Amino acid sequence: MDPTRLDGKVALITGAAQGMGAAVARDWAAQGAKVCLGDINTDGVAEVAREIRDAGGEATHVSLDVTSEEDAQAAVDHTVETFGEINVLLNNAGVNKPKWFLDVTRDNYDFIMGVNAWGKLNVMQAVARQMAKQGPREDYPYKIINVGSILSRDTFDDVIVYGMSQHAVLGLIKGGAKGLWEHKITVNGYAPGVVRTEMWEQLDKELVEMGKFDEAGESMDDIAENMILMKRYSYPDDIVGTASFLASADSDYMTGQLIQIDGGMVIH
């Protein structure tokens, strides 16, 4: 790890209280970035920020419901007030609630699409307005990184709405790249597969309740054995390298792209 790779970067990271968001926050801070961590789980995100500071990094945190325009603007304002500017967004917050196709309800749809689609667009807009206000930099472009999923390019019958929302994330990447370059903002993303996080642990329990699997933990083992070429599911540490690449100067000549990190689960 290069402790100076992200020097000079100021990043807002959503969904940073646990899982991939927390792992990327720790990794970026260790590489020199100043990070503002946002999450609806205020206690959790405060703890991650404290851990980063205790390790010698620079971190602050803010309560952030990504579906709230007021919260999104407040998170941007807090980042700028603390660190002077914002030049990277990791749009990581996301939710899932599995249901069979004929069991999908309006509440299920609104919950998932609200966070995963509108929530990402909402935060993108607030951050992009701030970047435009700051004006273009000569040394590097601003960067928005949207976290998608393998289901940005496929979907399964037990997570219909989640798949729809992840296709929307791909649309945000493509549309955002075209709509924001005039402000020297690139928009890219990465698409994990099965990642062992708190979110997947909850999903696993719900899949058992739906009757898709018989025992807790079976979903991850079954997918790893039968659907992933590398024969294992991933952990947040498998994701952080791609995230730091997209935040660094190494990706300055990229925009509108979604990189899959899934061990060969979905190949197109």
TIMI-464002 format. One record per residue: residue in one letter; x, y, z of N, C-alpha, C in turn. Coordinates in steps of 0.2 Angstrom, whole numbers, plus 2048, in hexadecimal, padded with zeros to 3 digits. Last residue first. Example, Ala and Ser with C-alpha at 12.3 -4.5 7.8 and 13.67 -1.06 7.14 Angstrom:
2
resn | n.u | n.v | n.w | ca.u | ca.v | ca.w | c.u | c.v | c.w
s | 840 | 7F5 | 823 | 844 | 7FB | 824 | 840 | 800 | 827
a | 842 | 7E4 | 827 | 83E | 7EA | 827 | 842 | 7F0 | 827
END
This chain:
268
resn | n.u | n.v | n.w | ca.u | ca.v | ca.w | c.u | c.v | c.w
h | 79D | 7C8 | 7A0 | 799 | 7CA | 79A | 79E | 7CD | 795
i | 79B | 7BE | 7AE | 7A0 | 7C0 | 7A9 | 79C | 7C2 | 7A2
v | 79A | 7BD | 7BF | 796 | 7BF | 7B9 | 79B | 7C2 | 7B4
m | 7A5 | 7B7 | 7C6 | 79E | 7B5 | 7C7 | 799 | 7B7 | 7C1
g | 7B2 | 7BA | 7C8 | 7B0 | 7B7 | 7C2 | 7A9 | 7B4 | 7C3
g | 7B4 | 7C1 | 7D3 | 7B7 | 7BB | 7D3 | 7B5 | 7B7 | 7CD
d | 7AF | 7CE | 7D3 | 7AB | 7C9 | 7D5 | 7AD | 7C2 | 7D4
i | 7AF | 7DD | 7CF | 7B4 | 7DA | 7D3 | 7B0 | 7D4 | 7D6
q | 7AE | 7E7 | 7C0 | 7AB | 7E2 | 7C4 | 7B1 | 7DE | 7C8
i | 7AC | 7F8 | 7BD | 7B1 | 7F3 | 7BE | 7AE | 7ED | 7C3
l | 7A5 | 803 | 7B2 | 7A4 | 7FF | 7B8 | 7A8 | 7F9 | 7B8
q | 7A8 | 814 | 7AC | 7A9 | 80D | 7AC | 7A7 | 809 | 7B3
g | 7A8 | 822 | 7AA | 7A2 | 81E | 7A7 | 7A3 | 816 | 7A8
t | 7BA | 824 | 7A7 | 7B3 | 827 | 7AA | 7AE | 822 | 7A6
m | 7CB | 826 | 7A9 | 7C5 | 822 | 7A9 | 7BF | 825 | 7AB
y | 7D7 | 82C | 7AC | 7D5 | 82C | 7A5 | 7CF | 827 | 7A4
d | 7DA | 82A | 7B9 | 7D8 | 831 | 7B7 | 7D5 | 831 | 7B0
s | 7DE | 820 | 7C1 | 7D8 | 81F | 7BD | 7D5 | 826 | 7BA
d | 7E9 | 823 | 7C8 | 7EA | 81E | 7C3 | 7E3 | 81D | 7BF
a | 7E6 | 82C | 7D2 | 7E8 | 82F | 7CB | 7E8 | 82A | 7C6
s | 7D8 | 824 | 7DB | 7DF | 827 | 7DA | 7E0 | 829 | 7D3
a | 7CC | 81E | 7DC | 7CD | 824 | 7DF | 7D4 | 828 | 7DE
l | 7CE | 812 | 7D5 | 7C9 | 817 | 7D2 | 7CA | 81E | 7D6
f | 7D7 | 80C | 7DE | 7D9 | 80E | 7D7 | 7D5 | 813 | 7D4
s | 7CF | 80A | 7E9 | 7D5 | 80F | 7E9 | 7D7 | 811 | 7E3
a | 7C7 | 800 | 7E4 | 7C4 | 807 | 7E6 | 7C9 | 80C | 7E7
t | 7CF | 7F6 | 7E2 | 7CC | 7F9 | 7DC | 7C9 | 800 | 7DE
g | 7D3 | 7F3 | 7EF | 7D8 | 7F5 | 7EA | 7D5 | 7F8 | 7E4
v | 7C7 | 7F0 | 7F6 | 7CB | 7F6 | 7F8 | 7D0 | 7F8 | 7F2
i | 7C2 | 7E3 | 7F4 | 7BF | 7E8 | 7F1 | 7C4 | 7EF | 7F1
d | 7C7 | 7DA | 7FD | 7C8 | 7D8 | 7F6 | 7C6 | 7DE | 7F1
d | 7C3 | 7DE | 809 | 7CA | 7DF | 807 | 7CC | 7DE | 800
p | 7B6 | 7DA | 80A | 7B7 | 7E1 | 809 | 7BF | 7E2 | 806
y | 7B6 | 7C9 | 802 | 7B6 | 7CE | 808 | 7B8 | 7D5 | 806
s | 7AE | 7BD | 7F8 | 7B3 | 7C2 | 7F9 | 7B1 | 7C5 | 800
y | 7AD | 7AB | 7F5 | 7AA | 7B2 | 7F6 | 7AF | 7B7 | 7F8
r | 7B4 | 7A0 | 7EA | 7B4 | 7A3 | 7F1 | 7B0 | 7AA | 7F0
k | 7B7 | 79B | 7DD | 7B5 | 797 | 7E2 | 7B5 | 799 | 7E9
m | 7BA | 7A2 | 7D2 | 7BF | 7A2 | 7D7 | 7BD | 79E | 7DD
l | 7AD | 7A2 | 7CB | 7B3 | 79E | 7C8 | 7B9 | 79D | 7CD
i | 79E | 79F | 7D3 | 7A4 | 7A4 | 7D3 | 7AA | 7A0 | 7D0
m | 794 | 796 | 7D4 | 793 | 79C | 7CF | 799 | 7A0 | 7CF
n | 796 | 78C | 7DD | 792 | 78A | 7D7 | 792 | 790 | 7D2
e | 79D | 790 | 7E8 | 79E | 78A | 7E5 | 79C | 789 | 7DE
a | 797 | 79D | 7EB | 79E | 79C | 7EA | 7A0 | 796 | 7E6
i | 78A | 799 | 7ED | 78C | 79E | 7E8 | 793 | 79D | 7E6
d | 78B | 791 | 7F9 | 788 | 78F | 7F2 | 78A | 793 | 7EC
d | 790 | 79A | 802 | 794 | 794 | 800 | 792 | 791 | 7FA
m | 786 | 7A4 | 803 | 78D | 7A6 | 801 | 791 | 7A0 | 7FE
s | 77B | 79C | 807 | 77B | 7A0 | 801 | 782 | 7A1 | 7FE
e | 77E | 796 | 814 | 77E | 792 | 80E | 77E | 796 | 807
g | 77D | 79F | 81E | 784 | 79E | 81B | 784 | 79A | 815
a | 770 | 796 | 825 | 774 | 79C | 825 | 77B | 79A | 822
e | 767 | 78A | 81B | 76B | 78C | 821 | 76E | 792 | 820
d | 75F | 788 | 80F | 75D | 785 | 815 | 761 | 788 | 81C
f | 75A | 795 | 803 | 75F | 791 | 806 | 75C | 78E | 80D
k | 74D | 79A | 800 | 752 | 798 | 7FB | 758 | 794 | 7FD
g | 744 | 79D | 80A | 744 | 796 | 808 | 749 | 795 | 802
m | 744 | 7AA | 80F | 740 | 7A9 | 809 | 740 | 7A2 | 807
e | 74D | 7A7 | 81A | 746 | 7A9 | 81B | 741 | 7A8 | 815
v | 759 | 7A7 | 812 | 756 | 7A1 | 816 | 74F | 7A2 | 817
l | 759 | 7B4 | 80E | 758 | 7AF | 809 | 756 | 7A8 | 80C
e | 75B | 7BA | 81A | 755 | 7BB | 817 | 754 | 7B6 | 811
k | 768 | 7B6 | 81D | 763 | 7B5 | 822 | 75C | 7B5 | 81E
d | 76F | 7BD | 813 | 76F | 7B5 | 813 | 769 | 7B3 | 818
l | 76D | 7CA | 816 | 76A | 7C7 | 810 | 76A | 7C0 | 810
q | 775 | 7CB | 821 | 76E | 7CC | 822 | 76A | 7C9 | 81C
e | 782 | 7C9 | 81B | 77F | 7C4 | 820 | 778 | 7C5 | 821
w | 783 | 7D3 | 812 | 781 | 7CD | 80F | 77F | 7C8 | 815
m | 784 | 7DE | 81C | 77F | 7DE | 817 | 77D | 7D7 | 814
e | 790 | 7DA | 821 | 78A | 7DA | 825 | 784 | 7DA | 821
t | 799 | 7D0 | 815 | 798 | 7D6 | 819 | 792 | 7D5 | 81D
r | 7A0 | 7C9 | 809 | 79E | 7C7 | 810 | 79F | 7CD | 814
v | 79A | 7CB | 7F9 | 79F | 7CD | 7FE | 79C | 7CC | 805
v | 798 | 7C6 | 7E9 | 796 | 7C4 | 7F0 | 79B | 7C6 | 7F5
g | 79D | 7D3 | 7E0 | 799 | 7CE | 7E0 | 796 | 7CC | 7E7
p | 79F | 7E5 | 7DC | 7A0 | 7DF | 7E0 | 79B | 7D9 | 7DF
a | 7A3 | 7F0 | 7D1 | 79D | 7EC | 7D2 | 79F | 7E5 | 7D6
y | 7A7 | 802 | 7D1 | 7A9 | 7FB | 7D1 | 7A3 | 7F7 | 7D3
g | 7A7 | 810 | 7C6 | 7A5 | 80C | 7CB | 7A8 | 805 | 7CB
n | 7A8 | 822 | 7C1 | 7A9 | 81B | 7C0 | 7A6 | 817 | 7C6
v | 7A9 | 831 | 7BB | 7A5 | 82D | 7BF | 7A6 | 826 | 7BC
t | 7B2 | 841 | 7BD | 7B2 | 83A | 7BA | 7AD | 836 | 7BE
i | 7B1 | 851 | 7B9 | 7AF | 84C | 7BE | 7AF | 846 | 7BA
k | 7B2 | 85E | 7B3 | 7B8 | 85A | 7B4 | 7B7 | 855 | 7BA
h | 7A6 | 863 | 7AF | 7A9 | 865 | 7B6 | 7AF | 862 | 7B8
e | 7A3 | 85C | 7A4 | 7A4 | 863 | 7A3 | 7A7 | 866 | 7AA
w | 7A0 | 84F | 7A9 | 7A7 | 850 | 7A7 | 7A8 | 858 | 7A6
l | 793 | 84C | 7AD | 797 | 850 | 7B2 | 79E | 852 | 7AF
g | 78C | 845 | 7A4 | 789 | 84B | 7A6 | 78D | 84F | 7AA
k | 793 | 839 | 7A1 | 792 | 83E | 79C | 78F | 845 | 79E
a | 794 | 834 | 7AE | 79A | 835 | 7AA | 799 | 83A | 7A5
g | 786 | 832 | 7B1 | 78A | 837 | 7B4 | 790 | 839 | 7B1
g | 783 | 828 | 7A8 | 780 | 82E | 7A7 | 784 | 834 | 7AB
k | 78B | 81D | 7AD | 78B | 81F | 7A6 | 788 | 827 | 7A5
i | 787 | 81D | 7BB | 78E | 81E | 7B9 | 78E | 820 | 7B2
l | 779 | 81C | 7BA | 77C | 822 | 7BD | 783 | 823 | 7BB
g | 778 | 80F | 7B4 | 776 | 815 | 7B0 | 778 | 81B | 7B3
l | 77D | 808 | 7BF | 781 | 808 | 7B9 | 77F | 80E | 7B4
v | 773 | 80A | 7C7 | 779 | 80C | 7C9 | 77E | 80D | 7C3
a | 768 | 803 | 7C1 | 768 | 80A | 7C1 | 76F | 80D | 7C3
h | 76D | 7F6 | 7C4 | 76D | 7F8 | 7BD | 76C | 800 | 7BC
q | 76A | 7F7 | 7D1 | 771 | 7F6 | 7CF | 772 | 7F8 | 7C8
s | 75C | 7F6 | 7D1 | 75F | 7FC | 7D4 | 767 | 7FC | 7D2
m | 759 | 7EA | 7CC | 757 | 7F0 | 7C8 | 75B | 7F6 | 7CB
g | 75F | 7E2 | 7D6 | 762 | 7E2 | 7CF | 760 | 7E8 | 7CB
y | 755 | 7E5 | 7E0 | 75C | 7E7 | 7E1 | 760 | 7E7 | 7DA
v | 74A | 7E0 | 7DA | 74A | 7E7 | 7DB | 752 | 7E9 | 7DC
i | 74D | 7D2 | 7DB | 74B | 7D5 | 7D5 | 74C | 7DD | 7D5
v | 753 | 7C6 | 7E1 | 755 | 7CD | 7E3 | 753 | 7D2 | 7DD
d | 750 | 7BA | 7DC | 74E | 7BB | 7E3 | 750 | 7C3 | 7E5
d | 755 | 7B9 | 7CF | 74D | 7B9 | 7D0 | 74B | 7BA | 7D8
f | 761 | 7C4 | 7CA | 75F | 7BE | 7CD | 758 | 7BE | 7CF
t | 76B | 7CC | 7BD | 766 | 7CC | 7C3 | 764 | 7C5 | 7C4
d | 778 | 7D7 | 7B6 | 774 | 7D1 | 7B6 | 76F | 7D1 | 7BC
r | 77E | 7E2 | 7B8 | 77F | 7E0 | 7B1 | 77B | 7D9 | 7B1
s | 77D | 7E6 | 7C5 | 77D | 7EB | 7C0 | 77C | 7E9 | 7B9
l | 780 | 7DB | 7CC | 779 | 7DB | 7CA | 778 | 7E2 | 7C6
i | 78C | 7DD | 7D1 | 78C | 7D8 | 7CB | 785 | 7D9 | 7C8
s | 78B | 7EE | 7D5 | 78A | 7E7 | 7D6 | 78B | 7E3 | 7D0
g | 791 | 7FE | 7D9 | 78C | 7FA | 7D7 | 78C | 7F3 | 7D9
v | 796 | 80D | 7E0 | 796 | 806 | 7E1 | 790 | 802 | 7DE
n | 79D | 81A | 7D7 | 797 | 817 | 7D9 | 798 | 80F | 7DA
i | 7A7 | 827 | 7D9 | 7A7 | 820 | 7D9 | 7A1 | 81D | 7DC
i | 7AD | 836 | 7D2 | 7A7 | 833 | 7D6 | 7A7 | 82B | 7D4
k | 7BA | 841 | 7D3 | 7B8 | 83A | 7D2 | 7B2 | 839 | 7D6
y | 7C2 | 84F | 7CA | 7BE | 84C | 7CF | 7BB | 845 | 7CE
p | 7D2 | 84D | 7C2 | 7CB | 84E | 7C2 | 7C8 | 84C | 7C8
y | 7E1 | 856 | 7C6 | 7DD | 850 | 7C5 | 7D6 | 851 | 7C5
d | 7E7 | 863 | 7C4 | 7EB | 85D | 7C6 | 7E8 | 856 | 7C5
e | 7DE | 86D | 7C2 | 7E2 | 86B | 7BC | 7E6 | 865 | 7BD
r | 7CD | 86C | 7C6 | 7D4 | 86C | 7C8 | 7D8 | 86A | 7C2
p | 7BE | 876 | 7C4 | 7C2 | 871 | 7C2 | 7C9 | 872 | 7C4
g | 7B4 | 87C | 7D2 | 7B8 | 87D | 7CC | 7BC | 877 | 7CA
q | 7AC | 87C | 7DD | 7B3 | 87C | 7DE | 7B7 | 87E | 7D8
k | 7A0 | 879 | 7D7 | 7A1 | 880 | 7DA | 7A9 | 881 | 7DB
a | 7A2 | 86C | 7D3 | 7A1 | 871 | 7CE | 7A2 | 878 | 7D1
m | 7A2 | 866 | 7DF | 7A8 | 866 | 7DB | 7A8 | 86B | 7D6
q | 795 | 869 | 7E3 | 79A | 86C | 7E7 | 7A1 | 86C | 7E3
r | 78E | 862 | 7DA | 78D | 869 | 7DA | 792 | 86C | 7DE
a | 792 | 855 | 7DD | 794 | 858 | 7D7 | 793 | 85F | 7D7
v | 78C | 853 | 7EA | 793 | 853 | 7E9 | 795 | 856 | 7E3
a | 77E | 853 | 7E6 | 781 | 858 | 7EB | 789 | 858 | 7EB
q | 77E | 849 | 7DC | 77C | 850 | 7DB | 77F | 855 | 7E0
m | 782 | 83D | 7E4 | 785 | 83F | 7DE | 784 | 847 | 7DC
v | 777 | 83D | 7ED | 77D | 83E | 7EF | 782 | 841 | 7EA
n | 76C | 839 | 7E3 | 76C | 83F | 7E8 | 773 | 841 | 7EA
l | 771 | 82D | 7DD | 770 | 833 | 7D9 | 770 | 83A | 7DE
k | 770 | 825 | 7E9 | 777 | 826 | 7E5 | 776 | 82D | 7E1
g | 763 | 826 | 7EC | 768 | 828 | 7F1 | 76E | 829 | 7EE
w | 75C | 821 | 7E0 | 75B | 828 | 7E2 | 761 | 82A | 7E7
a | 763 | 813 | 7E2 | 762 | 817 | 7DC | 762 | 81F | 7DD
n | 763 | 80E | 7EF | 768 | 80C | 7EA | 768 | 810 | 7E4
v | 758 | 814 | 7F6 | 75F | 815 | 7F9 | 764 | 814 | 7F3
g | 74D | 812 | 7EE | 74E | 818 | 7F1 | 755 | 819 | 7F3
m | 74D | 805 | 7EA | 74F | 80A | 7E5 | 750 | 811 | 7E8
i | 74A | 7FF | 7F7 | 750 | 7FE | 7F4 | 752 | 803 | 7EE
f | 73E | 806 | 7FA | 743 | 805 | 7FF | 74A | 804 | 7FB
d | 735 | 804 | 7EF | 737 | 80A | 7F1 | 73D | 80A | 7F6
y | 734 | 7F5 | 7EF | 737 | 7F9 | 7E9 | 73A | 800 | 7EC
n | 72E | 7F3 | 7FB | 735 | 7F0 | 7FA | 738 | 7F4 | 7F4
d | 722 | 7FA | 7F9 | 727 | 7FC | 7FF | 72E | 7F9 | 7FD
r | 71D | 7F3 | 7EE | 71E | 7FA | 7ED | 723 | 7FC | 7F3
t | 724 | 7E2 | 7EE | 71F | 7E7 | 7F0 | 721 | 7EE | 7EE
v | 726 | 7D2 | 7E8 | 729 | 7D9 | 7E8 | 723 | 7DE | 7E9
d | 722 | 7C5 | 7E5 | 721 | 7C8 | 7EC | 723 | 7CF | 7ED
l | 725 | 7C1 | 7D9 | 71E | 7C3 | 7DA | 71D | 7C5 | 7E1
f | 734 | 7C0 | 7DB | 731 | 7C5 | 7D6 | 729 | 7C6 | 7D8
w | 739 | 7BF | 7EC | 737 | 7BC | 7E5 | 733 | 7C1 | 7E1
k | 744 | 7CA | 7F4 | 73D | 7C7 | 7F3 | 73D | 7C4 | 7EC
p | 750 | 7D1 | 7FF | 74E | 7CD | 7F9 | 747 | 7CB | 7FA
k | 756 | 7E0 | 800 | 751 | 7DD | 803 | 74E | 7D8 | 7FE
n | 764 | 7EC | 802 | 761 | 7E6 | 7FE | 75B | 7E3 | 803
v | 76D | 7FB | 800 | 769 | 7F6 | 804 | 766 | 7F1 | 7FF
g | 77B | 806 | 801 | 777 | 802 | 7FD | 773 | 7FD | 802
a | 789 | 812 | 7FF | 783 | 810 | 803 | 77E | 80C | 7FE
n | 793 | 817 | 7F7 | 793 | 810 | 7F9 | 78C | 80D | 7FC
n | 79B | 821 | 7EE | 793 | 820 | 7EF | 792 | 819 | 7F0
l | 7A7 | 82A | 7F1 | 7A6 | 823 | 7F1 | 79F | 822 | 7F3
l | 7AE | 838 | 7EA | 7A8 | 836 | 7ED | 7A8 | 82E | 7EC
v | 7BA | 845 | 7EB | 7B9 | 83E | 7E9 | 7B2 | 83C | 7ED
n | 7BC | 852 | 7EF | 7BE | 850 | 7E8 | 7BD | 849 | 7E6
i | 7B8 | 860 | 7F8 | 7B7 | 859 | 7F7 | 7B8 | 857 | 7F0
e | 7C0 | 86B | 804 | 7BD | 869 | 7FE | 7BB | 862 | 7FE
g | 7C2 | 86D | 812 | 7C4 | 872 | 80D | 7C1 | 871 | 806
f | 7C0 | 864 | 81D | 7C6 | 863 | 819 | 7C7 | 868 | 813
t | 7B4 | 869 | 823 | 7B9 | 866 | 827 | 7C0 | 865 | 823
e | 7AC | 86F | 81A | 7AE | 873 | 820 | 7B4 | 870 | 823
v | 7AB | 864 | 811 | 7AE | 86A | 80F | 7B1 | 86E | 815
t | 7A4 | 85B | 819 | 7AA | 859 | 816 | 7AE | 85F | 814
h | 798 | 863 | 81B | 79C | 860 | 821 | 7A3 | 85F | 81E
d | 793 | 864 | 80F | 795 | 86A | 812 | 799 | 868 | 818
v | 790 | 856 | 80C | 794 | 85A | 808 | 797 | 860 | 80B
a | 786 | 854 | 816 | 78C | 850 | 816 | 792 | 853 | 811
a | 77C | 85D | 812 | 780 | 85E | 819 | 786 | 85A | 819
q | 778 | 858 | 806 | 77B | 85E | 806 | 77F | 85F | 80D
a | 773 | 84C | 80C | 778 | 84B | 807 | 77C | 852 | 806
d | 769 | 850 | 814 | 76E | 84D | 817 | 774 | 84D | 812
e | 760 | 856 | 80B | 763 | 85A | 810 | 769 | 857 | 813
e | 75C | 84B | 803 | 760 | 851 | 800 | 763 | 855 | 805
s | 75C | 83B | 808 | 75B | 842 | 80A | 75F | 847 | 807
t | 762 | 82F | 805 | 75B | 830 | 802 | 759 | 838 | 803
v | 76C | 82D | 80D | 76E | 82F | 806 | 767 | 830 | 803
d | 76F | 833 | 81C | 76A | 82F | 819 | 76A | 831 | 812
l | 77C | 835 | 827 | 77A | 836 | 820 | 775 | 831 | 81E
s | 786 | 83D | 832 | 780 | 839 | 832 | 77D | 83A | 82B
v | 797 | 83D | 830 | 791 | 840 | 830 | 78B | 83B | 82F
h | 7A9 | 83E | 835 | 7A3 | 83A | 833 | 79D | 83F | 833
t | 7BA | 83E | 830 | 7B5 | 841 | 834 | 7AF | 83D | 831
a | 7CC | 83C | 830 | 7C5 | 839 | 82F | 7C0 | 83D | 833
e | 7DC | 837 | 82C | 7D8 | 83D | 82D | 7D1 | 83B | 82B
g | 7E6 | 82B | 836 | 7E3 | 82E | 830 | 7DF | 834 | 832
g | 7EB | 825 | 841 | 7EF | 82A | 83E | 7EC | 82D | 838
a | 7E3 | 81C | 847 | 7E8 | 819 | 843 | 7ED | 81E | 840
d | 7DA | 824 | 84C | 7DE | 821 | 851 | 7E4 | 81E | 84D
r | 7D3 | 827 | 841 | 7D7 | 82D | 844 | 7DC | 829 | 849
i | 7CC | 81B | 83E | 7D1 | 81E | 839 | 7D5 | 823 | 83D
e | 7C5 | 81A | 84A | 7CA | 815 | 848 | 7CF | 817 | 843
r | 7BC | 824 | 848 | 7C0 | 824 | 84D | 7C6 | 820 | 84C
a | 7B5 | 820 | 83C | 7B9 | 826 | 83C | 7BE | 826 | 842
v | 7AE | 815 | 842 | 7B3 | 814 | 83D | 7B8 | 81A | 83C
e | 7A6 | 81B | 84C | 7AB | 817 | 84E | 7B0 | 815 | 849
a | 79E | 822 | 843 | 7A2 | 826 | 848 | 7A8 | 822 | 84A
v | 797 | 818 | 83D | 79B | 81C | 839 | 7A0 | 820 | 83E
g | 78F | 813 | 848 | 794 | 80F | 845 | 799 | 813 | 841
d | 787 | 81E | 84C | 78C | 81B | 851 | 791 | 817 | 84D
t | 780 | 820 | 840 | 784 | 825 | 843 | 789 | 822 | 847
n | 77A | 819 | 833 | 77D | 816 | 83A | 782 | 81B | 83C
i | 77A | 820 | 828 | 774 | 821 | 82C | 775 | 81E | 833
d | 78A | 828 | 824 | 785 | 822 | 824 | 77F | 824 | 829
g | 799 | 82D | 81E | 792 | 82F | 81F | 78F | 828 | 81F
l | 7A9 | 834 | 821 | 7A5 | 82E | 821 | 79E | 82F | 822
c | 7B6 | 83C | 818 | 7B0 | 83D | 81C | 7AB | 837 | 81B
v | 7C7 | 83B | 818 | 7C1 | 838 | 817 | 7BB | 83A | 81B
k | 7D6 | 83E | 80F | 7D2 | 841 | 815 | 7CA | 83E | 813
a | 7E2 | 832 | 80B | 7DC | 836 | 809 | 7D9 | 838 | 810
g | 7ED | 82A | 80D | 7EE | 831 | 80D | 7E8 | 835 | 80C
q | 7EB | 81C | 80E | 7EF | 81F | 808 | 7EF | 826 | 808
a | 7E3 | 81B | 819 | 7EA | 819 | 81A | 7EE | 81B | 814
a | 7D7 | 820 | 813 | 7DB | 824 | 819 | 7E2 | 822 | 819
w | 7D4 | 815 | 80B | 7D6 | 81B | 808 | 7DA | 820 | 80D
d | 7D2 | 80B | 815 | 7D7 | 80A | 810 | 7D9 | 811 | 80D
r | 7C7 | 80F | 81C | 7CE | 80E | 820 | 7D3 | 80E | 81B
a | 7BE | 810 | 812 | 7C0 | 816 | 815 | 7C6 | 815 | 819
v | 7BD | 803 | 80E | 7C0 | 807 | 809 | 7C2 | 80E | 80D
a | 7B7 | 7FE | 819 | 7BD | 7FB | 817 | 7C1 | 800 | 812
a | 7AB | 805 | 81A | 7AF | 805 | 81F | 7B6 | 803 | 81D
g | 7A5 | 7FF | 80E | 7A6 | 807 | 80F | 7AB | 808 | 814
m | 7A4 | 7F2 | 810 | 7A8 | 7F4 | 80B | 7AA | 7FC | 80C
g | 7A0 | 7F1 | 821 | 7A1 | 7EE | 81B | 7A6 | 7F1 | 816
q | 79A | 801 | 829 | 79C | 7FA | 829 | 79E | 7F8 | 822
a | 798 | 80F | 827 | 798 | 80C | 82E | 79B | 805 | 82E
a | 797 | 815 | 81A | 79E | 813 | 81D | 79E | 811 | 824
g | 78E | 81A | 811 | 78D | 813 | 813 | 794 | 810 | 816
t | 799 | 824 | 807 | 792 | 823 | 80A | 792 | 81B | 80C
i | 7A6 | 82F | 809 | 7A5 | 828 | 808 | 79E | 827 | 80B
l | 7AF | 83C | 802 | 7A9 | 83A | 805 | 7A7 | 833 | 804
a | 7C0 | 841 | 802 | 7BB | 83C | 800 | 7B5 | 83C | 805
v | 7CE | 849 | 7FB | 7C9 | 84A | 801 | 7C2 | 846 | 7FE
k | 7DF | 847 | 7F8 | 7D8 | 845 | 7F6 | 7D3 | 846 | 7FC
g | 7EB | 849 | 7FC | 7E8 | 84E | 7F9 | 7E1 | 84D | 7F7
d | 7F1 | 838 | 7F9 | 7F2 | 83F | 7FC | 7EE | 844 | 7F8
l | 7EF | 82B | 7F5 | 7E9 | 830 | 7F5 | 7EA | 836 | 7F8
r | 7FC | 826 | 7F6 | 7F9 | 825 | 7F0 | 7F3 | 82A | 7EF
t | 804 | 825 | 801 | 803 | 82C | 7FE | 7FF | 82C | 7F8
p | 806 | 818 | 805 | 802 | 81D | 80A | 801 | 824 | 807
d | 803 | 80B | 7FC | 806 | 811 | 7FB | 803 | 816 | 800
m | 804 | 7FA | 800 | 800 | 800 | 800 | 804 | 806 | 800
END
